[in-house]
Every structure is written in structure tokens, then in C-alpha cells.
Amino acid sequence: MGKGAQTRRADRETAREEKKTDIQDGESRKEAREDKHETKAQDRTDWDGDDDSIGQSISAAASDVGNEIIDNPELGLL
């Protein structure tokens, strides 16, 4: 798993935990859900700015695989 994917996964887990805490502290489920979505939206903006967006991760992985096949053509036959 790439660095970007690890960052996204950790951020999503944090958002889920914050939602649970908000509900336990008496916030309504609707408010907690809205807060979680706001957090996730901000995280997406941060990921894009840090080049950790999902598209960046996929592009980097595809590039790595492509370069590996170019360097080792026998892998392309598998």
C-alpha cells in the first residue's frame, strides 16, 4: 500500500472515531455525520495538495508496474 493510501486510510479512521465520540458526547447522529463529511472533504483537499489523492496513487502504481515490465519484458508474458 502506498504512502497516499496509508494517509487516506488513517484519515478515514480518524473521521469515524470523531463521529463516534461526537455521538457519545451528546451530539445528534445527523450533526456527527455532517461533521464527519466536512472532515473528509477537508482531508480530500489536503490529499490533493500533497499529491496523495487516489488518482495520484493509482497513477504512480501503474507507472511502477509499467516500468517494471519495460525493464523485465518477460513479466509482460505472465
ZAVEX-54740 format. One record per atom (N, C-alpha, C): residue in one letter; x, y, z negated. Coordinates in steps of 0.2 Angstrom, whole numbers, plus 5000, padded with zeros to 4 digits. Last residue first. Layout:
// ZAVEX-54740
AXYZ/...
***
This chain:
// ZAVEX-54740
L501749355092/L501349315087/L500649315087/L502349435100/L502049375103/L501649335098/G502949535094/G502349555098/G501949495100/L504149485089/L503549495084/L502849505088/E505049495099/E504749435098/E504149435093/P505549625098/P504949615103/P504649545102/N505949725087/N505949655087/N505449625092/D505849865090/D506449835088/D506549765088/I504449865093/I504949885098/I505649855096/I503949815081/I503849775087/I504349795092/E504249925073/E504549855071/E504449815077/N503550025079/N504250025079/N504549965077/G502249985075/G502449985082/G503249995083/V502249985062/V502149925065/V502449925072/D502450125060/D502950075057/D502850015060/S501250175066/S501950195069/S502450145066/A500350125057/A500350105064/A501050115067/A500650195046/A500750125046/A500750095053/A500450325050/A501150305048/A501150235048/S499050315052/S499550335057/S500250315056/I498550295039/I498450245045/I498950255050/S498950405032/S499250335030/S499150285036/Q498250505039/Q499050505039/Q499250435037/G496950475037/G497250465044/G497950465044/I496950495023/I496850425026/I497050425033/S498150605018/S497550595020/S497450525023/D499350665013/D499150595010/D498450575012/D499850785016/D499950735021/D499850665018/D499450885007/D500050845005/D500250795010/G498250925012/G498850975012/G499450945010/D497450815011/D497650835017/D498250885017/W497450804997/W497750755000/W497950775007/D496750924994/D497450914991/D497750864995/T495450884999/T495850945002/T496550945000/R495150774991/R495250764999/R495650825002/D495050844979/D495550794980/D495750784987/Q493850914981/Q494450944980/Q495050904981/A492950804982/A493050854988/A493750894987/K493050744970/K493350704975/K493450754981/T492550854962/T493250824961/T493450794967/E491250844967/E491650904968/E492350894967/H490850724963/H490850734970/H491350804971/K490850734949/K491250684952/K491350704960/D489850834948/D490550854946/D491050804949/E488750754952/E488950814956/E489650834954/R488750654942/R488850634949/R489050694953/A488450744931/A489050704931/A489250684938/E487150784935/E487650834934/E488350794934/K486450654934/K486550694941/K487050754940/R486650614921/R486950574927/R487050614933/S486950754910/S486550714914/S486850674919/E488050744896/E487850774902/E487450724906/G488450674884/G487850704885/G487650744891/D489650614884/D489650674881/D488950714881/Q489450504893/Q489450494886/Q489450554882/I489550584905/I488850554903/I488850534896/D490850614905/D490350664905/D489650634903/T491450484905/T491550524900/T491050584899/K491050444918/K490850404913/K490950444906/K491750544926/K491050544926/K490750504920/E493050514923/E492750584921/E492050574921/E493150394929/E493250394922/E492950464919/R493050424943/R492550384940/R492550384932/A494150504944/A493550544945/A492950494942/T495150414942/T495150464938/T494450504938/E494950334954/E494850304947/E494750364942/R495350424964/R494650404963/R494450374956/D496650444961/D496250504960/D495450484960/A497150314964/A497250344957/A496750404956/R496850314977/R496550264973/R496550284966/R497650414982/R496950414983/R496650374978/T498950364979/T498750434976/T497950434977/Q498950254987/Q499050244979/Q498750304976/A498950304999/A498350264997/A498450254990/G500150375000/G499550415000/G498950374998/K501050274999/K501050324994/K500350354994/G500350115004/G500750175005/G500650224999/M500449945000/M500050005000/M500550065000/
***
